[in-house]
Amino acid sequence: MTEFDRKVEEASVRFNRSVANIAETLEKETASLVVYLNDEVVPAVRSHSSKALRTAAGKLSEFADFLESQHGKNQ
């Protein structure tokens, strides 16, 4: 094996090790992100969504009352 071939092989080994380390880190970080989304984000979105729907329902009910009162005045 020539000096050049040995250096190429060593560089390849270092590169493969770096890629493996990056892949392992990404897997751990992705798992942490999924846990965070499931534990923190999803419940908050559900909570705020239901509150927003309740507020919208109340406003629509008020608007319906207003329309009914206007309809009664026009007859």
mmJSON file of the N, C-alpha and C atoms, coordinates in Angstrom:
{"data_MODEL":{"atom_site":{
"group_PDB":["ATOM","ATOM","ATOM","ATOM","ATOM","ATOM","ATOM","ATOM","ATOM","ATOM","ATOM","ATOM","ATOM","ATOM","ATOM","ATOM","ATOM","ATOM","ATOM","ATOM","ATOM","ATOM","ATOM","ATOM","ATOM","ATOM","ATOM","ATOM","ATOM","ATOM","ATOM","ATOM","ATOM","ATOM","ATOM","ATOM","ATOM","ATOM","ATOM","ATOM","ATOM","ATOM","ATOM","ATOM","ATOM","ATOM","ATOM","ATOM","ATOM","ATOM","ATOM","ATOM","ATOM","ATOM","ATOM","ATOM","ATOM","ATOM","ATOM","ATOM","ATOM","ATOM","ATOM","ATOM","ATOM","ATOM","ATOM","ATOM","ATOM","ATOM","ATOM","ATOM","ATOM","ATOM","ATOM","ATOM","ATOM","ATOM","ATOM","ATOM","ATOM","ATOM","ATOM","ATOM","ATOM","ATOM","ATOM","ATOM","ATOM","ATOM","ATOM","ATOM","ATOM","ATOM","ATOM","ATOM","ATOM","ATOM","ATOM","ATOM","ATOM","ATOM","ATOM","ATOM","ATOM","ATOM","ATOM","ATOM","ATOM","ATOM","ATOM","ATOM","ATOM","ATOM","ATOM","ATOM","ATOM","ATOM","ATOM","ATOM","ATOM","ATOM","ATOM","ATOM","ATOM","ATOM","ATOM","ATOM","ATOM","ATOM","ATOM","ATOM","ATOM","ATOM","ATOM","ATOM","ATOM","ATOM","ATOM","ATOM","ATOM","ATOM","ATOM","ATOM","ATOM","ATOM","ATOM","ATOM","ATOM","ATOM","ATOM","ATOM","ATOM","ATOM","ATOM","ATOM","ATOM","ATOM","ATOM","ATOM","ATOM","ATOM","ATOM","ATOM","ATOM","ATOM","ATOM","ATOM","ATOM","ATOM","ATOM","ATOM","ATOM","ATOM","ATOM","ATOM","ATOM","ATOM","ATOM","ATOM","ATOM","ATOM","ATOM","ATOM","ATOM","ATOM","ATOM","ATOM","ATOM","ATOM","ATOM","ATOM","ATOM","ATOM","ATOM","ATOM","ATOM","ATOM","ATOM","ATOM","ATOM","ATOM","ATOM","ATOM","ATOM","ATOM","ATOM","ATOM","ATOM","ATOM","ATOM","ATOM","ATOM","ATOM","ATOM","ATOM","ATOM","ATOM","ATOM","ATOM","ATOM","ATOM","ATOM","ATOM","ATOM"],
"id":[1,2,3,4,5,6,7,8,9,10,11,12,13,14,15,16,17,18,19,20,21,22,23,24,25,26,27,28,29,30,31,32,33,34,35,36,37,38,39,40,41,42,43,44,45,46,47,48,49,50,51,52,53,54,55,56,57,58,59,60,61,62,63,64,65,66,67,68,69,70,71,72,73,74,75,76,77,78,79,80,81,82,83,84,85,86,87,88,89,90,91,92,93,94,95,96,97,98,99,100,101,102,103,104,105,106,107,108,109,110,111,112,113,114,115,116,117,118,119,120,121,122,123,124,125,126,127,128,129,130,131,132,133,134,135,136,137,138,139,140,141,142,143,144,145,146,147,148,149,150,151,152,153,154,155,156,157,158,159,160,161,162,163,164,165,166,167,168,169,170,171,172,173,174,175,176,177,178,179,180,181,182,183,184,185,186,187,188,189,190,191,192,193,194,195,196,197,198,199,200,201,202,203,204,205,206,207,208,209,210,211,212,213,214,215,216,217,218,219,220,221,222,223,224,225],
"type_symbol":["N","C","C","N","C","C","N","C","C","N","C","C","N","C","C","N","C","C","N","C","C","N","C","C","N","C","C","N","C","C","N","C","C","N","C","C","N","C","C","N","C","C","N","C","C","N","C","C","N","C","C","N","C","C","N","C","C","N","C","C","N","C","C","N","C","C","N","C","C","N","C","C","N","C","C","N","C","C","N","C","C","N","C","C","N","C","C","N","C","C","N","C","C","N","C","C","N","C","C","N","C","C","N","C","C","N","C","C","N","C","C","N","C","C","N","C","C","N","C","C","N","C","C","N","C","C","N","C","C","N","C","C","N","C","C","N","C","C","N","C","C","N","C","C","N","C","C","N","C","C","N","C","C","N","C","C","N","C","C","N","C","C","N","C","C","N","C","C","N","C","C","N","C","C","N","C","C","N","C","C","N","C","C","N","C","C","N","C","C","N","C","C","N","C","C","N","C","C","N","C","C","N","C","C","N","C","C","N","C","C","N","C","C","N","C","C","N","C","C","N","C","C","N","C","C"],
"label_atom_id":["N","CA","C","N","CA","C","N","CA","C","N","CA","C","N","CA","C","N","CA","C","N","CA","C","N","CA","C","N","CA","C","N","CA","C","N","CA","C","N","CA","C","N","CA","C","N","CA","C","N","CA","C","N","CA","C","N","CA","C","N","CA","C","N","CA","C","N","CA","C","N","CA","C","N","CA","C","N","CA","C","N","CA","C","N","CA","C","N","CA","C","N","CA","C","N","CA","C","N","CA","C","N","CA","C","N","CA","C","N","CA","C","N","CA","C","N","CA","C","N","CA","C","N","CA","C","N","CA","C","N","CA","C","N","CA","C","N","CA","C","N","CA","C","N","CA","C","N","CA","C","N","CA","C","N","CA","C","N","CA","C","N","CA","C","N","CA","C","N","CA","C","N","CA","C","N","CA","C","N","CA","C","N","CA","C","N","CA","C","N","CA","C","N","CA","C","N","CA","C","N","CA","C","N","CA","C","N","CA","C","N","CA","C","N","CA","C","N","CA","C","N","CA","C","N","CA","C","N","CA","C","N","CA","C","N","CA","C","N","CA","C","N","CA","C","N","CA","C","N","CA","C","N","CA","C","N","CA","C","N","CA","C"],
"label_alt_id":[null,null,null,null,null,null,null,null,null,null,null,null,null,null,null,null,null,null,null,null,null,null,null,null,null,null,null,null,null,null,null,null,null,null,null,null,null,null,null,null,null,null,null,null,null,null,null,null,null,null,null,null,null,null,null,null,null,null,null,null,null,null,null,null,null,null,null,null,null,null,null,null,null,null,null,null,null,null,null,null,null,null,null,null,null,null,null,null,null,null,null,null,null,null,null,null,null,null,null,null,null,null,null,null,null,null,null,null,null,null,null,null,null,null,null,null,null,null,null,null,null,null,null,null,null,null,null,null,null,null,null,null,null,null,null,null,null,null,null,null,null,null,null,null,null,null,null,null,null,null,null,null,null,null,null,null,null,null,null,null,null,null,null,null,null,null,null,null,null,null,null,null,null,null,null,null,null,null,null,null,null,null,null,null,null,null,null,null,null,null,null,null,null,null,null,null,null,null,null,null,null,null,null,null,null,null,null,null,null,null,null,null,null,null,null,null,null,null,null,null,null,null,null,null,null],
"label_comp_id":["MET","MET","MET","THR","THR","THR","GLU","GLU","GLU","PHE","PHE","PHE","ASP","ASP","ASP","ARG","ARG","ARG","LYS","LYS","LYS","VAL","VAL","VAL","GLU","GLU","GLU","GLU","GLU","GLU","ALA","ALA","ALA","SER","SER","SER","VAL","VAL","VAL","ARG","ARG","ARG","PHE","PHE","PHE","ASN","ASN","ASN","ARG","ARG","ARG","SER","SER","SER","VAL","VAL","VAL","ALA","ALA","ALA","ASN","ASN","ASN","ILE","ILE","ILE","ALA","ALA","ALA","GLU","GLU","GLU","THR","THR","THR","LEU","LEU","LEU","GLU","GLU","GLU","LYS","LYS","LYS","GLU","GLU","GLU","THR","THR","THR","ALA","ALA","ALA","SER","SER","SER","LEU","LEU","LEU","VAL","VAL","VAL","VAL","VAL","VAL","TYR","TYR","TYR","LEU","LEU","LEU","ASN","ASN","ASN","ASP","ASP","ASP","GLU","GLU","GLU","VAL","VAL","VAL","VAL","VAL","VAL","PRO","PRO","PRO","ALA","ALA","ALA","VAL","VAL","VAL","ARG","ARG","ARG","SER","SER","SER","HIS","HIS","HIS","SER","SER","SER","SER","SER","SER","LYS","LYS","LYS","ALA","ALA","ALA","LEU","LEU","LEU","ARG","ARG","ARG","THR","THR","THR","ALA","ALA","ALA","ALA","ALA","ALA","GLY","GLY","GLY","LYS","LYS","LYS","LEU","LEU","LEU","SER","SER","SER","GLU","GLU","GLU","PHE","PHE","PHE","ALA","ALA","ALA","ASP","ASP","ASP","PHE","PHE","PHE","LEU","LEU","LEU","GLU","GLU","GLU","SER","SER","SER","GLN","GLN","GLN","HIS","HIS","HIS","GLY","GLY","GLY","LYS","LYS","LYS","ASN","ASN","ASN","GLN","GLN","GLN"],
"label_asym_id":["A","A","A","A","A","A","A","A","A","A","A","A","A","A","A","A","A","A","A","A","A","A","A","A","A","A","A","A","A","A","A","A","A","A","A","A","A","A","A","A","A","A","A","A","A","A","A","A","A","A","A","A","A","A","A","A","A","A","A","A","A","A","A","A","A","A","A","A","A","A","A","A","A","A","A","A","A","A","A","A","A","A","A","A","A","A","A","A","A","A","A","A","A","A","A","A","A","A","A","A","A","A","A","A","A","A","A","A","A","A","A","A","A","A","A","A","A","A","A","A","A","A","A","A","A","A","A","A","A","A","A","A","A","A","A","A","A","A","A","A","A","A","A","A","A","A","A","A","A","A","A","A","A","A","A","A","A","A","A","A","A","A","A","A","A","A","A","A","A","A","A","A","A","A","A","A","A","A","A","A","A","A","A","A","A","A","A","A","A","A","A","A","A","A","A","A","A","A","A","A","A","A","A","A","A","A","A","A","A","A","A","A","A","A","A","A","A","A","A","A","A","A","A","A","A"],
"label_entity_id":["1","1","1","1","1","1","1","1","1","1","1","1","1","1","1","1","1","1","1","1","1","1","1","1","1","1","1","1","1","1","1","1","1","1","1","1","1","1","1","1","1","1","1","1","1","1","1","1","1","1","1","1","1","1","1","1","1","1","1","1","1","1","1","1","1","1","1","1","1","1","1","1","1","1","1","1","1","1","1","1","1","1","1","1","1","1","1","1","1","1","1","1","1","1","1","1","1","1","1","1","1","1","1","1","1","1","1","1","1","1","1","1","1","1","1","1","1","1","1","1","1","1","1","1","1","1","1","1","1","1","1","1","1","1","1","1","1","1","1","1","1","1","1","1","1","1","1","1","1","1","1","1","1","1","1","1","1","1","1","1","1","1","1","1","1","1","1","1","1","1","1","1","1","1","1","1","1","1","1","1","1","1","1","1","1","1","1","1","1","1","1","1","1","1","1","1","1","1","1","1","1","1","1","1","1","1","1","1","1","1","1","1","1","1","1","1","1","1","1","1","1","1","1","1","1"],
"label_seq_id":[1,1,1,2,2,2,3,3,3,4,4,4,5,5,5,6,6,6,7,7,7,8,8,8,9,9,9,10,10,10,11,11,11,12,12,12,13,13,13,14,14,14,15,15,15,16,16,16,17,17,17,18,18,18,19,19,19,20,20,20,21,21,21,22,22,22,23,23,23,24,24,24,25,25,25,26,26,26,27,27,27,28,28,28,29,29,29,30,30,30,31,31,31,32,32,32,33,33,33,34,34,34,35,35,35,36,36,36,37,37,37,38,38,38,39,39,39,40,40,40,41,41,41,42,42,42,43,43,43,44,44,44,45,45,45,46,46,46,47,47,47,48,48,48,49,49,49,50,50,50,51,51,51,52,52,52,53,53,53,54,54,54,55,55,55,56,56,56,57,57,57,58,58,58,59,59,59,60,60,60,61,61,61,62,62,62,63,63,63,64,64,64,65,65,65,66,66,66,67,67,67,68,68,68,69,69,69,70,70,70,71,71,71,72,72,72,73,73,73,74,74,74,75,75,75],
"pdbx_PDB_ins_code":[null,null,null,null,null,null,null,null,null,null,null,null,null,null,null,null,null,null,null,null,null,null,null,null,null,null,null,null,null,null,null,null,null,null,null,null,null,null,null,null,null,null,null,null,null,null,null,null,null,null,null,null,null,null,null,null,null,null,null,null,null,null,null,null,null,null,null,null,null,null,null,null,null,null,null,null,null,null,null,null,null,null,null,null,null,null,null,null,null,null,null,null,null,null,null,null,null,null,null,null,null,null,null,null,null,null,null,null,null,null,null,null,null,null,null,null,null,null,null,null,null,null,null,null,null,null,null,null,null,null,null,null,null,null,null,null,null,null,null,null,null,null,null,null,null,null,null,null,null,null,null,null,null,null,null,null,null,null,null,null,null,null,null,null,null,null,null,null,null,null,null,null,null,null,null,null,null,null,null,null,null,null,null,null,null,null,null,null,null,null,null,null,null,null,null,null,null,null,null,null,null,null,null,null,null,null,null,null,null,null,null,null,null,null,null,null,null,null,null,null,null,null,null,null,null],
"Cartn_x":[0.856,0.0,0.902,0.574,1.385,0.967,1.789,1.523,0.206,-0.003,-1.227,-2.459,-2.39,-3.522,-3.824,-2.773,-2.948,-3.627,-3.21,-3.812,-5.28,-5.558,-6.939,-7.796,-7.263,-8.013,-8.241,-7.238,-7.388,-8.422,-8.377,-9.349,-10.755,-10.884,-12.177,-12.715,-11.863,-12.264,-12.714,-11.947,-12.328,-13.667,-13.833,-15.074,-16.254,-16.101,-17.182,-17.516,-16.507,-16.724,-17.485,-17.115,-17.808,-19.265,-19.515,-20.889,-21.689,-21.094,-21.778,-22.104,-21.18,-21.427,-22.544,-22.536,-23.584,-24.935,-24.977,-26.232,-26.757,-25.878,-26.282,-26.834,-26.159,-26.622,-27.983,-28.149,-29.438,-30.556,-30.283,-31.297,-31.714,-30.738,-31.048,-31.832,-31.401,-32.073,-33.486,-33.658,-34.984,-35.917,-35.417,-36.222,-36.611,-35.68,-35.974,-37.018,-36.915,-37.875,-39.268,-39.373,-40.673,-41.295,-40.49,-40.991,-41.474,-40.7,-41.092,-42.401,-42.496,-43.73,-44.931,-44.787,-45.897,-46.266,-45.258,-45.508,-45.872,-45.361,-45.547,-46.392,-46.055,-46.688,-48.105,-48.279,-49.6,-50.643,-50.37,-51.384,-51.696,-50.68,-50.909,-51.766,-51.493,-52.28,-53.725,-53.901,-55.261,-56.01,-55.327,-55.948,-56.344,-55.412,-55.694,-56.723,-56.708,-57.677,-59.086,-59.247,-60.588,-61.066,-60.156,-60.539,-60.955,-60.223,-60.549,-61.902,-62.172,-63.469,-64.616,-64.398,-65.436,-65.693,-64.643,-64.792,-65.535,-65.135,-65.802,-67.278,-67.569,-68.962,-69.773,-69.188,-69.872,-70.143,-69.146,-69.318,-70.356,-70.36,-71.37,-72.765,-72.888,-74.178,-74.646,-73.735,-74.076,-74.498,-73.794,-74.121,-75.49,-75.78,-77.098,-78.197,-77.966,-78.938,-79.137,-78.047,-78.114,-78.925,-78.641,-79.383,-80.869,-81.19,-82.597,-83.272,-82.55,-83.146,-83.332,-82.414,-82.541,-83.68,-83.832,-84.911,-86.277,-86.367,-87.614,-87.943,-86.938,-87.176,-87.622,-87.213,-87.506,-88.868,-89.538,-90.833,-91.97],
"Cartn_y":[-1.173,0.0,1.236,2.156,3.366,4.345,5.322,6.362,7.084,7.355,8.038,7.188,5.892,4.993,4.923,4.899,4.837,6.108,7.256,8.525,8.615,8.133,8.131,7.237,6.066,5.146,5.742,6.385,7.025,8.154,8.937,10.02,9.449,8.363,7.718,7.21,6.616,6.115,7.278,8.375,9.547,10.127,10.199,10.727,9.846,8.548,7.619,7.711,7.865,8.009,9.306,10.38,11.66,11.558,10.931,10.761,9.92,8.871,8.02,8.807,9.651,10.472,11.479,12.089,13.055,12.352,11.186,10.434,10.062,9.649,9.293,10.512,11.639,12.872,13.287,13.201,13.548,12.648,11.376,10.452,10.819,11.152,11.534,12.84,13.821,15.118,14.994,14.174,13.961,13.323,12.352,11.711,12.734,13.591,14.635,15.608,15.969,16.877,16.267,15.001,14.326,14.309,14.017,14.004,15.4,16.434,17.817,18.185,17.862,18.17,17.481,16.21,15.447,15.921,16.271,16.629,18.093,18.988,20.418,21.101,20.897,21.651,21.164,19.875,19.33,19.696,19.505,19.895,21.397,22.227,23.675,24.048,23.44,23.733,23.282,22.124,21.632,22.564,22.998,23.885,25.21,25.808,27.105,26.968,25.872,25.668,25.572,24.831,24.691,26.019,26.798,28.119,29.027,28.981,29.806,29.403,28.114,27.652,28.098,28.044,28.485,29.993,30.769,32.209,32.492,31.79,31.98,31.592,30.516,30.089,31.148,31.738,32.8,34.009,34.399,35.547,35.254,34.055,33.692,33.705,33.263,33.293,34.737,35.618,37.037,37.616,37.25,37.749,37.243,35.992,35.433,36.185,36.49,37.274,38.649,39.27,40.581,40.501,39.498,39.354,39.133,38.332,38.1,39.393,40.179,41.434,42.408,42.419,43.301,42.844,41.55,40.999,41.373,41.357,41.721,43.18,44.037,45.469,45.795,45.026,45.288,44.743,44.037,43.476,44.336],
"Cartn_z":[0.0,0.0,0.0,-0.864,-0.958,0.142,0.335,1.333,1.016,-0.262,-0.691,-0.37,-0.693,-0.422,1.072,1.888,3.334,3.838,3.322,3.742,3.302,2.104,1.626,2.507,2.86,3.708,5.098,5.667,6.977,6.921,5.857,5.696,5.555,4.832,4.652,5.983,6.79,8.102,8.985,8.992,9.796,9.328,8.015,7.454,7.848,7.694,8.057,9.546,10.386,11.825,12.113,11.417,11.595,11.167,10.049,9.569,10.556,11.086,12.058,13.326,13.779,14.971,14.718,13.565,13.219,13.143,12.535,12.432,13.818,14.698,16.059,16.797,16.655,17.292,16.742,15.425,14.816,15.316,15.457,15.962,17.384,18.235,19.615,19.655,18.865,18.848,18.29,17.277,16.698,17.722,18.446,19.49,20.559,20.948,21.936,21.402,20.134,19.516,19.507,19.168,19.134,20.528,21.538,22.917,23.302,22.964,23.283,22.587,21.313,20.579,21.202,21.515,22.094,23.501,24.303,25.697,25.909,25.064,25.287,24.216,22.977,21.893,21.62,21.476,21.135,22.189,23.491,24.479,24.448,24.24,24.184,22.987,21.841,20.644,20.845,21.423,21.668,22.616,23.656,24.636,23.997,23.272,22.654,21.539,20.831,19.751,20.308,21.389,21.961,22.53,23.127,23.633,22.481,21.389,20.228,19.65,19.581,19.074,19.98,21.295,22.222,22.067,21.918,21.712,20.411,19.342,18.047,18.144,18.839,18.994,19.734,20.759,21.495,20.618,19.831,18.931,17.859,17.331,16.332,16.928,18.168,18.84,19.016,19.424,19.549,18.199,17.149,15.812,15.367,15.656,15.313,16.057,17.34,18.099,17.465,17.061,16.417,15.12,14.307,13.044,13.296,14.289,14.623,15.09,15.886,16.343,15.193,14.233,13.073,12.168,12.053,11.226,11.82,13.151,13.817,13.632,13.573,13.382,11.961,11.007,9.595,9.16,10.022,9.608,10.034],
"occupancy":[1.0,1.0,1.0,1.0,1.0,1.0,1.0,1.0,1.0,1.0,1.0,1.0,1.0,1.0,1.0,1.0,1.0,1.0,1.0,1.0,1.0,1.0,1.0,1.0,1.0,1.0,1.0,1.0,1.0,1.0,1.0,1.0,1.0,1.0,1.0,1.0,1.0,1.0,1.0,1.0,1.0,1.0,1.0,1.0,1.0,1.0,1.0,1.0,1.0,1.0,1.0,1.0,1.0,1.0,1.0,1.0,1.0,1.0,1.0,1.0,1.0,1.0,1.0,1.0,1.0,1.0,1.0,1.0,1.0,1.0,1.0,1.0,1.0,1.0,1.0,1.0,1.0,1.0,1.0,1.0,1.0,1.0,1.0,1.0,1.0,1.0,1.0,1.0,1.0,1.0,1.0,1.0,1.0,1.0,1.0,1.0,1.0,1.0,1.0,1.0,1.0,1.0,1.0,1.0,1.0,1.0,1.0,1.0,1.0,1.0,1.0,1.0,1.0,1.0,1.0,1.0,1.0,1.0,1.0,1.0,1.0,1.0,1.0,1.0,1.0,1.0,1.0,1.0,1.0,1.0,1.0,1.0,1.0,1.0,1.0,1.0,1.0,1.0,1.0,1.0,1.0,1.0,1.0,1.0,1.0,1.0,1.0,1.0,1.0,1.0,1.0,1.0,1.0,1.0,1.0,1.0,1.0,1.0,1.0,1.0,1.0,1.0,1.0,1.0,1.0,1.0,1.0,1.0,1.0,1.0,1.0,1.0,1.0,1.0,1.0,1.0,1.0,1.0,1.0,1.0,1.0,1.0,1.0,1.0,1.0,1.0,1.0,1.0,1.0,1.0,1.0,1.0,1.0,1.0,1.0,1.0,1.0,1.0,1.0,1.0,1.0,1.0,1.0,1.0,1.0,1.0,1.0,1.0,1.0,1.0,1.0,1.0,1.0,1.0,1.0,1.0,1.0,1.0,1.0,1.0,1.0,1.0,1.0,1.0,1.0],
"B_iso_or_equiv":[0.0,0.0,0.0,0.0,0.0,0.0,0.0,0.0,0.0,0.0,0.0,0.0,0.0,0.0,0.0,0.0,0.0,0.0,0.0,0.0,0.0,0.0,0.0,0.0,0.0,0.0,0.0,0.0,0.0,0.0,0.0,0.0,0.0,0.0,0.0,0.0,0.0,0.0,0.0,0.0,0.0,0.0,0.0,0.0,0.0,0.0,0.0,0.0,0.0,0.0,0.0,0.0,0.0,0.0,0.0,0.0,0.0,0.0,0.0,0.0,0.0,0.0,0.0,0.0,0.0,0.0,0.0,0.0,0.0,0.0,0.0,0.0,0.0,0.0,0.0,0.0,0.0,0.0,0.0,0.0,0.0,0.0,0.0,0.0,0.0,0.0,0.0,0.0,0.0,0.0,0.0,0.0,0.0,0.0,0.0,0.0,0.0,0.0,0.0,0.0,0.0,0.0,0.0,0.0,0.0,0.0,0.0,0.0,0.0,0.0,0.0,0.0,0.0,0.0,0.0,0.0,0.0,0.0,0.0,0.0,0.0,0.0,0.0,0.0,0.0,0.0,0.0,0.0,0.0,0.0,0.0,0.0,0.0,0.0,0.0,0.0,0.0,0.0,0.0,0.0,0.0,0.0,0.0,0.0,0.0,0.0,0.0,0.0,0.0,0.0,0.0,0.0,0.0,0.0,0.0,0.0,0.0,0.0,0.0,0.0,0.0,0.0,0.0,0.0,0.0,0.0,0.0,0.0,0.0,0.0,0.0,0.0,0.0,0.0,0.0,0.0,0.0,0.0,0.0,0.0,0.0,0.0,0.0,0.0,0.0,0.0,0.0,0.0,0.0,0.0,0.0,0.0,0.0,0.0,0.0,0.0,0.0,0.0,0.0,0.0,0.0,0.0,0.0,0.0,0.0,0.0,0.0,0.0,0.0,0.0,0.0,0.0,0.0,0.0,0.0,0.0,0.0,0.0,0.0,0.0,0.0,0.0,0.0,0.0,0.0],
"pdbx_formal_charge":[null,null,null,null,null,null,null,null,null,null,null,null,null,null,null,null,null,null,null,null,null,null,null,null,null,null,null,null,null,null,null,null,null,null,null,null,null,null,null,null,null,null,null,null,null,null,null,null,null,null,null,null,null,null,null,null,null,null,null,null,null,null,null,null,null,null,null,null,null,null,null,null,null,null,null,null,null,null,null,null,null,null,null,null,null,null,null,null,null,null,null,null,null,null,null,null,null,null,null,null,null,null,null,null,null,null,null,null,null,null,null,null,null,null,null,null,null,null,null,null,null,null,null,null,null,null,null,null,null,null,null,null,null,null,null,null,null,null,null,null,null,null,null,null,null,null,null,null,null,null,null,null,null,null,null,null,null,null,null,null,null,null,null,null,null,null,null,null,null,null,null,null,null,null,null,null,null,null,null,null,null,null,null,null,null,null,null,null,null,null,null,null,null,null,null,null,null,null,null,null,null,null,null,null,null,null,null,null,null,null,null,null,null,null,null,null,null,null,null,null,null,null,null,null,null],
"auth_seq_id":[1,1,1,2,2,2,3,3,3,4,4,4,5,5,5,6,6,6,7,7,7,8,8,8,9,9,9,10,10,10,11,11,11,12,12,12,13,13,13,14,14,14,15,15,15,16,16,16,17,17,17,18,18,18,19,19,19,20,20,20,21,21,21,22,22,22,23,23,23,24,24,24,25,25,25,26,26,26,27,27,27,28,28,28,29,29,29,30,30,30,31,31,31,32,32,32,33,33,33,34,34,34,35,35,35,36,36,36,37,37,37,38,38,38,39,39,39,40,40,40,41,41,41,42,42,42,43,43,43,44,44,44,45,45,45,46,46,46,47,47,47,48,48,48,49,49,49,50,50,50,51,51,51,52,52,52,53,53,53,54,54,54,55,55,55,56,56,56,57,57,57,58,58,58,59,59,59,60,60,60,61,61,61,62,62,62,63,63,63,64,64,64,65,65,65,66,66,66,67,67,67,68,68,68,69,69,69,70,70,70,71,71,71,72,72,72,73,73,73,74,74,74,75,75,75],
"auth_comp_id":["MET","MET","MET","THR","THR","THR","GLU","GLU","GLU","PHE","PHE","PHE","ASP","ASP","ASP","ARG","ARG","ARG","LYS","LYS","LYS","VAL","VAL","VAL","GLU","GLU","GLU","GLU","GLU","GLU","ALA","ALA","ALA","SER","SER","SER","VAL","VAL","VAL","ARG","ARG","ARG","PHE","PHE","PHE","ASN","ASN","ASN","ARG","ARG","ARG","SER","SER","SER","VAL","VAL","VAL","ALA","ALA","ALA","ASN","ASN","ASN","ILE","ILE","ILE","ALA","ALA","ALA","GLU","GLU","GLU","THR","THR","THR","LEU","LEU","LEU","GLU","GLU","GLU","LYS","LYS","LYS","GLU","GLU","GLU","THR","THR","THR","ALA","ALA","ALA","SER","SER","SER","LEU","LEU","LEU","VAL","VAL","VAL","VAL","VAL","VAL","TYR","TYR","TYR","LEU","LEU","LEU","ASN","ASN","ASN","ASP","ASP","ASP","GLU","GLU","GLU","VAL","VAL","VAL","VAL","VAL","VAL","PRO","PRO","PRO","ALA","ALA","ALA","VAL","VAL","VAL","ARG","ARG","ARG","SER","SER","SER","HIS","HIS","HIS","SER","SER","SER","SER","SER","SER","LYS","LYS","LYS","ALA","ALA","ALA","LEU","LEU","LEU","ARG","ARG","ARG","THR","THR","THR","ALA","ALA","ALA","ALA","ALA","ALA","GLY","GLY","GLY","LYS","LYS","LYS","LEU","LEU","LEU","SER","SER","SER","GLU","GLU","GLU","PHE","PHE","PHE","ALA","ALA","ALA","ASP","ASP","ASP","PHE","PHE","PHE","LEU","LEU","LEU","GLU","GLU","GLU","SER","SER","SER","GLN","GLN","GLN","HIS","HIS","HIS","GLY","GLY","GLY","LYS","LYS","LYS","ASN","ASN","ASN","GLN","GLN","GLN"],
"auth_asym_id":["A","A","A","A","A","A","A","A","A","A","A","A","A","A","A","A","A","A","A","A","A","A","A","A","A","A","A","A","A","A","A","A","A","A","A","A","A","A","A","A","A","A","A","A","A","A","A","A","A","A","A","A","A","A","A","A","A","A","A","A","A","A","A","A","A","A","A","A","A","A","A","A","A","A","A","A","A","A","A","A","A","A","A","A","A","A","A","A","A","A","A","A","A","A","A","A","A","A","A","A","A","A","A","A","A","A","A","A","A","A","A","A","A","A","A","A","A","A","A","A","A","A","A","A","A","A","A","A","A","A","A","A","A","A","A","A","A","A","A","A","A","A","A","A","A","A","A","A","A","A","A","A","A","A","A","A","A","A","A","A","A","A","A","A","A","A","A","A","A","A","A","A","A","A","A","A","A","A","A","A","A","A","A","A","A","A","A","A","A","A","A","A","A","A","A","A","A","A","A","A","A","A","A","A","A","A","A","A","A","A","A","A","A","A","A","A","A","A","A","A","A","A","A","A","A"],
"auth_atom_id":["N","CA","C","N","CA","C","N","CA","C","N","CA","C","N","CA","C","N","CA","C","N","CA","C","N","CA","C","N","CA","C","N","CA","C","N","CA","C","N","CA","C","N","CA","C","N","CA","C","N","CA","C","N","CA","C","N","CA","C","N","CA","C","N","CA","C","N","CA","C","N","CA","C","N","CA","C","N","CA","C","N","CA","C","N","CA","C","N","CA","C","N","CA","C","N","CA","C","N","CA","C","N","CA","C","N","CA","C","N","CA","C","N","CA","C","N","CA","C","N","CA","C","N","CA","C","N","CA","C","N","CA","C","N","CA","C","N","CA","C","N","CA","C","N","CA","C","N","CA","C","N","CA","C","N","CA","C","N","CA","C","N","CA","C","N","CA","C","N","CA","C","N","CA","C","N","CA","C","N","CA","C","N","CA","C","N","CA","C","N","CA","C","N","CA","C","N","CA","C","N","CA","C","N","CA","C","N","CA","C","N","CA","C","N","CA","C","N","CA","C","N","CA","C","N","CA","C","N","CA","C","N","CA","C","N","CA","C","N","CA","C","N","CA","C","N","CA","C","N","CA","C","N","CA","C","N","CA","C","N","CA","C"],
"pdbx_PDB_model_num":[1,1,1,1,1,1,1,1,1,1,1,1,1,1,1,1,1,1,1,1,1,1,1,1,1,1,1,1,1,1,1,1,1,1,1,1,1,1,1,1,1,1,1,1,1,1,1,1,1,1,1,1,1,1,1,1,1,1,1,1,1,1,1,1,1,1,1,1,1,1,1,1,1,1,1,1,1,1,1,1,1,1,1,1,1,1,1,1,1,1,1,1,1,1,1,1,1,1,1,1,1,1,1,1,1,1,1,1,1,1,1,1,1,1,1,1,1,1,1,1,1,1,1,1,1,1,1,1,1,1,1,1,1,1,1,1,1,1,1,1,1,1,1,1,1,1,1,1,1,1,1,1,1,1,1,1,1,1,1,1,1,1,1,1,1,1,1,1,1,1,1,1,1,1,1,1,1,1,1,1,1,1,1,1,1,1,1,1,1,1,1,1,1,1,1,1,1,1,1,1,1,1,1,1,1,1,1,1,1,1,1,1,1,1,1,1,1,1,1,1,1,1,1,1,1]
}}}
